[in-house]
Amino acid sequence: MAAAGSGGEERLNRMLRQFVTSHRFGVATGADWKAALSREAGEDAEPFVAYWLQLDQSREAAAEAWLDRQRGAKRQ
């Protein structure tokens, strides 16, 4: 989602600011984080979360495909 030079970093930073603001005085769960990431991406972020955060090595190809779709969506 944060492809350099594609506007992805700005999108990610905006999403992070919104997430922190909306959970400022409460407790955020992993499910909250995944939901926020999925909303910003416009699709379920499960492949990315499973591979990068839960370290499920079997999800590498799905995570890469998710990132490729995110990078492609920013160029359009």
C-alpha positions as CSV (number, residue, x, y, z in Angstrom):
1,M,0.0,0.0,0.0
2,A,2.9,2.4,0.6
3,A,4.6,2.2,-2.7
4,A,7.2,5.0,-2.9
5,G,6.4,7.7,-5.3
6,S,2.9,6.5,-6.0
7,G,1.1,8.4,-3.4
8,G,0.9,5.3,-1.3
9,E,2.9,6.7,1.5
10,E,0.6,9.7,1.8
11,R,-2.5,7.4,1.8
12,L,-0.9,5.2,4.5
13,N,0.0,8.2,6.7
14,R,-3.5,9.6,6.3
15,M,-5.0,6.3,7.3
16,L,-2.7,6.0,10.3
17,R,-3.6,9.5,11.5
18,Q,-7.3,8.7,11.2
19,F,-6.8,5.4,13.0
20,V,-4.9,7.0,15.9
21,T,-7.4,9.8,16.1
22,S,-10.4,7.5,16.2
23,H,-8.9,5.3,18.9
24,R,-7.2,8.0,20.9
25,F,-9.0,7.4,24.1
26,G,-9.8,3.7,23.7
27,V,-8.3,0.4,22.9
28,A,-7.7,-0.7,19.4
29,T,-7.6,-4.3,18.5
30,G,-5.9,-6.1,15.6
31,A,-9.3,-6.5,14.1
32,D,-9.7,-2.7,14.2
33,W,-6.4,-2.3,12.5
34,K,-7.2,-4.8,9.7
35,A,-10.6,-3.2,9.2
36,A,-9.1,0.2,8.8
37,L,-6.5,-1.1,6.4
38,S,-9.1,-3.0,4.4
39,R,-11.3,0.1,4.2
40,E,-8.5,2.3,2.9
41,A,-7.4,-0.4,0.4
42,G,-10.9,-1.1,-0.8
43,E,-10.5,-4.8,-0.3
44,D,-9.9,-7.3,2.4
45,A,-6.3,-6.9,3.8
46,E,-6.2,-10.4,5.2
47,P,-3.5,-11.7,2.9
48,F,-1.2,-8.8,3.8
49,V,-1.9,-9.1,7.6
50,A,-1.5,-12.8,7.6
51,Y,1.9,-12.7,5.9
52,W,3.5,-9.5,7.3
53,L,2.0,-9.4,10.8
54,Q,1.1,-12.9,11.6
55,L,4.2,-14.3,9.8
56,D,2.2,-16.9,7.9
57,Q,4.8,-17.8,5.3
58,S,2.3,-19.8,3.3
59,R,0.5,-16.5,2.4
60,E,3.5,-14.8,0.7
61,A,2.1,-15.1,-2.8
62,A,-1.3,-13.8,-1.7
63,A,0.3,-10.9,0.1
64,E,2.4,-10.0,-2.9
65,A,-0.7,-10.1,-5.1
66,W,-2.6,-7.8,-2.7
67,L,0.3,-5.3,-2.7
68,D,0.5,-5.5,-6.5
69,R,-3.2,-4.7,-6.8
70,Q,-2.8,-1.8,-4.3
71,R,0.2,-0.4,-6.3
72,G,-1.8,-0.8,-9.6
73,A,-4.8,1.0,-8.2
74,K,-2.8,4.0,-7.3
75,R,-1.4,4.4,-10.8
76,Q,-4.9,4.6,-12.4
